[in-house]
């Protein structure tokens, strides 16, 4: 061990669900690894909810109540509880919250209470307007059909089976959901005096040929409304059959190379009218895709499974009645090998190596492309990576006494070395005890120590409290 100067470390505490303690976080502060930490968990507050309708003999609403703490961007303090006939119990930490209700009754709009402040055990009694007082908003949805070149334009083509929800931009309220009938008509309900609303229009069935469109400031919730006809814009309504064939760089089909294409997903997106048409298509084992789509300029994303040696691929396709079979060659990822060594230079087995796209390159969370592999007895690992910037985390086995290590990897650089060497720093052990408000140790709490890199939390070590509330974290020497 070397002498370590005081350094900054933040903490996240995740208690078990069986306790009334809630996840909480301490921002990085200066600690001395030679001095055991004494940390008190903030006690949660019991909120007894009672929601009722104004001048109504019926029970209060049932559904889900969500407590979102103000300025909690990470959602650590968000709590979600069941509401039955207007009653619920929730445990939250002291602070200012936005409380929202999502009723399960289809005829009742959602409700929001802003700036609810909780500092001690309390009752949350609120009265909602009686359901009949909800405003009735009706409308009609159509589009302008452009047809094929030379065909006449058809105005006001009615849109059936579109799902419609109104959302208040300023207050966070949402309407009941409506679905257009065969005449393009829909009805939604909103609470009065809840501000301007936008209409969110989406398909009610997967892969139906309806673009997703948002119509801003469609109405203001002051009175019952019959909206002016709403349009999805201008686009052609001719449905075309598209067939796509996926192949590997060698030109052989996937079956010959042991690739099961059915694990690959394909997404198609096109600007259509005033919105976006999004479709997904299954791939059969031989690599063929059959999908029905409207004419237009599409981006096609081919997404092989994470473990595949084939890379995610995107291309543009202008789909028209003359389009034939489309062949897409799927390139290989880069083959990366590496070794994890401890601070003395010895290989370390059983290390979990995570390769996560860095913030600059990361796609939406639903499409996250994090690769996880484990080192073998010789400390070796291998992975197939796309051209991107990655953040590598090497996580040794729990109780191994070894710290984590981190490395930035850029596979798209011209001089990229595909043989990685990851060296674990010398370990520093941080000791501490977690107490409750009665100065009793809190057991079975997961404790994470973290620092901040470019504003993002990076977990340096993880442990768990024992029956006395004591914890031990192994973190890399700063």
C-alpha positions in Angstrom: 0.0 0.0 0.0 1.1 3.6 -0.7 0.3 6.7 1.3 -2.9 8.2 -0.1 -3.7 11.9 0.1 -7.4 12.8 0.9 -9.5 12.5 -2.2 -13.1 13.2 -3.3 -15.6 10.4 -3.4 -19.4 10.4 -3.7 -21.8 7.7 -2.5 -25.0 6.1 -3.6 -26.9 4.0 -1.1 -29.5 1.5 -2.3 -31.4 -0.1 0.6 -33.3 -3.4 0.2 -37.0 -3.1 -0.7 -38.0 -4.7 2.6 -37.0 -1.6 4.5 -38.6 1.9 4.6 -35.3 3.5 3.6 -35.0 4.8 0.0 -32.1 5.1 -2.4 -30.2 8.3 -1.8 -27.0 9.9 -2.9 -24.2 12.1 -1.5 -22.2 14.2 -4.0 -18.4 13.8 -3.9 -16.7 15.2 -0.8 -13.1 15.1 0.5 -12.4 11.9 2.5 -9.4 10.4 4.2 -9.2 6.6 3.5 -7.5 6.1 6.9 -10.5 7.5 8.8 -13.7 5.4 8.9 -16.7 7.2 7.6 -19.8 7.7 9.8 -22.9 8.3 7.5 -26.5 8.7 8.5 -29.2 7.6 6.1 -32.0 10.1 5.7 -35.3 8.7 7.1 -38.2 8.4 4.7 -41.5 10.1 5.2 -44.9 8.3 5.1 -47.4 10.0 2.9 -51.0 8.7 3.3 -53.0 9.6 0.2 -56.7 10.2 0.0 -58.0 11.3 -3.4 -61.7 12.0 -3.9 -64.0 13.5 -6.5 -65.7 16.8 -5.9 -69.3 16.4 -4.8 -69.4 12.8 -5.9 -70.7 9.7 -4.1 -68.5 7.4 -6.1 -65.1 6.2 -4.7 -61.9 8.0 -5.5 -59.9 7.0 -8.6 -57.7 3.9 -8.9 -54.5 3.8 -10.8 -50.9 4.7 -10.2 -49.4 7.7 -8.4 -45.9 8.9 -9.3 -43.8 11.1 -7.0 -41.0 12.9 -8.9 -38.6 14.9 -6.9 -37.9 18.4 -8.4 -34.5 18.7 -10.0 -33.9 14.9 -9.8 -32.9 14.4 -13.4 -31.5 10.8 -12.7 -34.8 9.7 -11.2 -33.1 8.3 -8.2 -35.9 9.6 -5.8 -38.9 8.8 -8.0 -41.4 6.6 -6.3 -44.4 4.8 -7.9 -47.3 3.5 -5.8 -50.7 1.8 -6.4 -53.8 3.8 -5.8 -57.0 2.0 -4.8 -60.3 3.9 -4.6 -58.3 7.1 -4.0 -56.2 5.7 -1.2 -52.5 4.9 -1.1 -49.3 4.8 1.0 -46.0 6.2 -0.2 -42.6 6.6 1.3 -40.5 9.5 0.0 -37.5 11.5 1.2 -38.1 15.1 2.4 -38.2 17.6 -0.5 -40.4 19.2 -3.2 -42.2 16.8 -5.5 -44.4 16.8 -8.6 -47.2 14.2 -7.9 -49.0 12.8 -10.9 -52.0 10.4 -11.1 -52.5 8.0 -14.0 -56.0 6.6 -13.5 -56.9 3.2 -14.8 -60.4 4.3 -15.6 -60.3 5.1 -19.3 -62.8 7.9 -19.0 -60.7 9.9 -16.4 -57.8 12.2 -17.5 -54.5 12.2 -15.7 -53.9 14.7 -13.0 -50.8 16.6 -11.7 -50.1 18.4 -8.5 -47.0 20.7 -8.7 -44.7 21.7 -5.8 -45.9 19.3 -3.2 -43.5 19.7 -0.3 -43.0 16.9 2.2 -41.0 17.4 5.4 -42.6 14.9 7.8 -45.2 12.2 7.9 -48.3 13.7 6.5 -51.6 13.1 4.7 -51.9 14.0 1.0 -55.6 14.9 0.6 -56.7 16.2 -2.7 -60.1 16.7 -4.4 -60.4 16.1 -8.1 -63.1 17.5 -10.3 -66.0 15.1 -10.8 -65.5 13.0 -13.9 -68.6 14.6 -15.7 -66.8 18.0 -15.5 -64.0 16.8 -17.8 -64.1 18.7 -21.0 -65.1 16.8 -24.1 -62.7 17.5 -27.1 -63.7 16.0 -30.4 -61.9 16.2 -33.8 -61.2 14.6 -37.1 -58.0 13.5 -38.7 -57.2 13.2 -42.3 -54.3 13.6 -44.8 -53.8 14.7 -48.3 -53.0 11.8 -50.7 -50.4 12.7 -53.3 -50.8 9.4 -55.3 -48.4 8.5 -58.0 -46.9 11.1 -60.4 -49.7 12.2 -62.8 -52.5 11.1 -60.4 -54.8 13.7 -59.0 -54.3 14.9 -55.4 -57.0 13.7 -53.1 -57.8 16.0 -50.1 -59.1 14.9 -46.7 -58.4 11.2 -46.9 -59.8 9.9 -43.5 -57.4 8.2 -41.1 -58.8 5.2 -39.2 -57.4 3.5 -36.1 -55.0 6.3 -35.1 -54.4 6.7 -31.4 -54.8 10.3 -30.1 -53.6 11.7 -26.8 -53.6 15.4 -25.8 -50.7 16.5 -23.7 -50.4 19.8 -21.8 -47.0 21.3 -22.4 -47.1 23.8 -19.6 -48.7 21.8 -16.8 -47.9 18.1 -17.6 -51.5 17.0 -17.8 -52.6 14.3 -20.3 -56.0 13.4 -21.7 -57.8 10.2 -22.0 -56.8 8.2 -25.1 -59.0 8.3 -28.2 -59.0 6.2 -31.4 -60.2 7.4 -34.7 -63.2 5.6 -36.2 -63.8 4.8 -39.8 -64.7 8.5 -40.4 -61.5 9.8 -38.8 -63.4 11.1 -35.8 -62.0 10.9 -32.2 -62.9 12.0 -28.7 -60.6 12.8 -25.8 -61.3 14.3 -22.4 -59.2 16.8 -20.4 -59.7 18.7 -17.1 -60.8 22.3 -17.5 -58.3 25.2 -17.1 -55.2 23.1 -17.6 -53.7 25.2 -20.4 -52.9 24.6 -24.0 -52.6 21.1 -25.4 -50.7 19.4 -28.2 -52.2 16.3 -30.0 -49.9 13.2 -30.1 -51.1 11.0 -33.0 -49.7 7.5 -33.3 -50.7 4.2 -34.9 -53.0 2.1 -32.7 -51.6 -1.1 -34.2 -48.0 -2.0 -34.9 -46.8 -1.4 -38.4 -50.1 0.2 -39.5 -49.2 2.8 -42.2 -49.9 5.9 -40.1 -47.1 8.4 -39.4 -46.5 9.7 -35.8 -47.4 13.4 -35.8 -47.5 16.0 -33.0 -49.8 18.9 -33.6 -48.7 21.8 -31.3 -51.2 24.1 -29.6 -54.2 22.2 -31.0 -56.5 23.7 -28.3 -56.8 25.4 -24.9 -58.7 23.6 -22.2 -61.2 26.3 -21.3 -64.4 24.8 -22.7 -65.8 21.9 -24.7 -64.2 21.9 -28.1 -65.0 20.7 -31.6 -61.6 21.1 -33.2 -61.0 22.1 -36.8 -60.0 19.2 -39.0 -56.5 18.0 -38.1 -54.2 16.9 -40.9 -51.2 14.6 -40.9 -49.8 16.3 -44.0 -49.2 15.2 -47.5 -48.0 11.8 -48.6 -48.9 8.9 -50.9 -51.2 6.2 -49.7 -50.1 3.4 -52.0 -48.9 0.4 -50.0 -45.8 -1.2 -51.6 -44.2 -4.6 -50.9 -40.6 -4.4 -50.0 -38.2 -7.3 -49.9 -34.7 -7.0 -48.5 -31.9 -9.6 -48.4 -29.1 -9.4 -45.9 -25.7 -10.9 -46.7 -22.3 -11.1 -45.1 -19.2 -9.5 -46.6 -18.0 -12.8 -48.1 -21.2 -12.9 -50.3 -22.3 -16.2 -48.7 -25.7 -16.2 -47.0 -25.8 -16.2 -43.2 -27.0 -19.8 -43.0 -23.7 -21.0 -44.7 -21.7 -19.1 -42.1 -23.6 -20.3 -39.1 -25.5 -17.0 -38.7 -29.1 -17.1 -37.6 -30.5 -13.9 -39.1 -33.8 -14.3 -37.2 -32.1 -12.7 -34.2 -31.5 -9.6 -36.2 -33.9 -6.7 -36.0 -34.7 -4.2 -38.8 -36.2 -0.7 -38.3 -37.5 1.5 -41.1 -38.1 5.2 -40.7 -39.3 7.8 -43.2 -40.4 11.4 -43.1 -44.0 11.2 -44.0 -46.3 14.2 -44.2 -45.9 16.2 -41.0 -44.4 13.3 -39.0 -42.4 10.1 -39.2 -43.5 6.6 -40.3 -41.8 3.9 -38.2 -41.9 0.3 -39.1 -40.2 -2.9 -37.9 -39.8 -6.1 -39.8 -38.8 -9.7 -38.8 -35.9 -11.4 -40.6 -36.1 -15.1 -41.4 -33.3 -17.5 -40.9 -32.1 -17.1 -44.5 -31.8 -13.3 -44.2 -34.9 -12.2 -46.1 -37.2 -9.4 -44.9 -40.7 -8.8 -46.3 -42.5 -5.6 -45.2 -45.4 -3.4 -46.5 -44.6 0.3 -46.6 -45.6 3.6 -48.2 -43.5 5.1 -51.0 -40.9 7.4 -49.6 -37.2 7.9 -48.6 -36.4 5.5 -45.8 -33.5 5.0 -43.4 -33.1 1.3 -42.8 -31.3 0.2 -39.6 -30.1 -3.4 -39.5 -29.3 -4.3 -35.9 -27.6 -7.7 -35.3 -27.5 -9.1 -31.8 -24.9 -7.7 -29.4 -22.9 -11.0 -29.5 -22.7 -11.1 -33.3 -19.6 -10.3 -35.2 -21.7 -8.3 -37.6 -22.0 -4.6 -37.3 -25.1 -2.4 -37.0 -25.7 -1.0 -40.5 -27.8 2.0 -41.8 -28.6 3.0 -45.3 -31.1 5.1 -47.3 -33.6 3.7 -49.7 -36.0 5.6 -51.9 -38.9 3.1 -52.1 -41.1 3.3 -55.2 -43.3 1.0 -57.3 -40.2 0.1 -59.4 -38.1 -0.9 -56.4 -36.9 -4.5 -56.7 -35.1 -6.8 -54.3 -32.8 -4.7 -52.0 -29.5 -6.4 -51.0 -27.7 -5.1 -47.9 -24.2 -6.3 -47.1 -23.6 -6.3 -43.4 -20.0 -5.5 -42.5 -18.0 -7.1 -39.8 -17.2 -5.5 -36.5 -13.6 -5.1 -35.4 -12.2 -8.0 -33.5 -10.7 -6.8 -30.2 -8.6 -8.8 -27.8 -7.2 -7.8 -24.4 -5.7 -8.7 -21.1 -6.4 -7.4 -17.6 -3.4 -7.2 -15.2 -3.2 -6.2 -11.6 -0.9 -3.4 -10.4 1.9 -5.9 -10.1 1.5 -7.1 -13.7 -0.2 -10.4 -13.0 -3.2 -11.5 -15.1 -6.6 -11.4 -13.4 -9.3 -13.9 -14.2 -13.1 -13.5 -13.7 -13.0 -9.8 -14.4 -16.2 -8.4 -16.0 -15.2 -6.1 -18.9 -18.0 -3.7 -20.0 -17.6 -1.7 -23.2 -20.2 1.0 -23.3 -20.6 3.6 -26.1 -19.4 6.9 -24.7 -21.8 9.8 -24.3 -20.8 11.4 -27.6 -21.7 8.3 -29.6 -24.4 6.7 -27.4 -27.7 6.0 -29.0 -31.0 6.3 -27.1 -31.2 4.0 -24.1 -33.6 1.6 -25.9 -30.9 0.9 -28.4 -27.9 0.9 -26.0 -25.0 -1.2 -27.4 -23.1 -2.2 -24.3 -20.9 -5.3 -24.7 -20.0 -7.4 -21.6 -17.4 -10.2 -21.6 -15.4 -11.9 -18.8 -11.6 -12.6 -18.6 -10.5 -16.2 -18.7 -7.9 -17.9 -16.4 -5.1 -16.0 -18.2 -6.8 -12.7 -17.8 -7.6 -12.6 -21.6 -10.8 -11.4 -23.2 -12.2 -10.7 -26.7 -15.1 -8.8 -28.2 -16.5 -7.6 -31.5 -16.9 -3.9 -31.6 -18.4 -1.4 -34.0 -16.6 1.7 -35.1 -17.3 4.0 -32.2 -15.9 5.5 -29.0 -16.3 3.3 -26.0 -15.8 3.5 -22.3 -14.3 0.3 -20.9 -14.9 -0.7 -17.3 -13.0 -3.6 -15.8 -14.9 -4.9 -12.8 -13.1 -7.6 -10.7 -14.9 -10.2 -8.7 -16.5 -9.0 -5.5 -14.4 -9.5 -2.4 -11.3 -10.0 -4.6 -9.7 -6.9 -3.0 -8.9 -5.5 -6.5 -10.2 -2.1 -7.7 -12.0 -1.3 -10.9 -10.2 0.2 -13.9 -11.3 2.4 -16.8 -10.1 3.0 -20.3 -11.3 5.0 -23.3 -11.3 3.0 -26.5 -11.8 4.5 -29.9 -12.1 1.8 -32.6 -12.6 4.3 -35.4 -9.2 5.8 -35.1 -6.8 5.0 -37.9 -4.0 3.8 -35.5 -6.3 1.8 -33.2 -4.5 -1.0 -31.5 -6.9 -4.0 -31.3 -4.8 -5.6 -28.5 -5.8 -3.8 -25.3 -4.0 -3.9 -22.0 -6.0 -2.9 -18.9 -4.0 -2.4 -15.7 -5.8 -2.3 -12.4 -4.5 0.5 -10.1 -3.2 -0.2 -6.6 -6.3 -0.6 -4.3 -7.5 1.8 -1.7 -9.9 0.6 0.9 -12.6 2.9 2.2 -14.3 1.9 5.5 -17.5 3.2 6.9 -20.8 2.7 8.8 -24.3 3.5 7.8 -26.7 4.6 10.6 -30.4 5.2 10.8 -32.0 8.1 12.7 -31.8 6.0 15.9 -28.0 5.6 15.4 -28.4 1.9 14.7 -26.5 0.3 11.8 -28.5 -0.4 8.7 -27.9 -3.8 7.2 -27.9 -5.1 3.6 -27.6 -1.7 1.9 -25.7 -1.6 -1.4 -23.0 1.1 -1.2 -21.4 2.5 -4.4 -18.5 5.0 -4.4 -18.3 7.2 -7.4 -16.5 10.1 -8.9 -17.5 12.5 -11.7 -16.0 12.5 -15.2 -17.3 15.1 -17.6 -20.4 15.5 -15.3 -21.2 11.8 -15.4 -21.0 9.4 -12.4 -18.4 6.7 -12.6 -18.8 3.9 -10.1 -15.3 3.2 -8.6 -16.3 0.5 -6.1 -19.3 -1.3 -4.6 -20.0 -3.1 -1.4 -22.8 -4.0 1.0 -23.3 -3.2 4.7 -23.2 -6.1 7.2 -25.6 -6.6 10.1 -23.9 -3.7 12.0 -24.2 -1.3 9.1 -20.4 -1.5 8.3 -19.2 -1.4 4.7 -15.9 -1.7 2.9 -15.2 -0.4 -0.6 -12.2 -1.1 -2.7 -11.5 1.8 -5.1 -8.5 2.6 -7.4 -5.8 4.8 -5.9 -6.2 8.3 -7.2 
